[in-house]
């Protein structure tokens, strides 16, 4: 069991990240709130899957905007340039575990 006192919340621009399982045997799980437009970025270490819990928005992959809404799942392989935007509540699963030092912001 993880209590609310054990969960770390960080803010990165338009993102609010709640690290639920920072390192759980080769993967990490976080809840991410998006409110606005995030910068273009690339994670050079982890593959990530984003499940849309609620809200609407879009992911931009290879210059193509993909609308998303509750129930959608977006897979981002390591090294893929992407951007997310909208009013979204996401569940993010990354493998290997997310490492902020492996994220490159391109804007």
C-alpha angles and dihedrals in degrees: 000000000000119000126209089251090062096051118094119215120198131180123217111178106289092359131089110193123196110191104214098171110007093184119006108167099307101336141065131216125205139166112228127195115201118196109171133346121331122209121261109267147167129212107213095189112038141052108219137197119200118200114195107228094178143339134044135268142111144267118216113214122174089348092304118120113221115193115222135191139170112316096025122123123207121193118203115188118213112276094026114133110227145154132204130203143166135059101311139157107202137184108213124198116187131185123224091028116277114271116188091207089065093059118100117197112209101191 
